[in-house]
Amino acid sequence: MLTGKQRSYLRSLANNLQPIFQVGKGGINDNMVKQISDALEARELIKATVLRNAECDTRTVAEEMAESTEAELVQVIGNKFVLYRESEKSPVIELP
């Protein structure tokens, strides 16, 4: 569980990130969960976009994805969300 200070720090880091995943009308599937999990292991912090034709709203998709990948939901703003999970092999981000 992230504290407010840690969440704020991660939001500031995510500010300059470009979304690397898009969730569309197909929703979340096993392949997408695996790809996002791999990306979290490599980058620790990722941003994703939920397209307008998606079946669920952004918060629902973000919470589902965080649960599926065992990540922390950092932020949901508009149609984008940010996930964080510390890398098991080589952690880079040092939380305050």
Secondary structure, DSSP 4 states (H G I P E B T S, - for coil): ---HHHHHHHHHHHTTPPP-EEE-TT---HHHHHHHHHHHHHHSEEEEEE-TT-SS-HHHHHHHHHHHHT-EEEEEETTEEEEE---SS-------
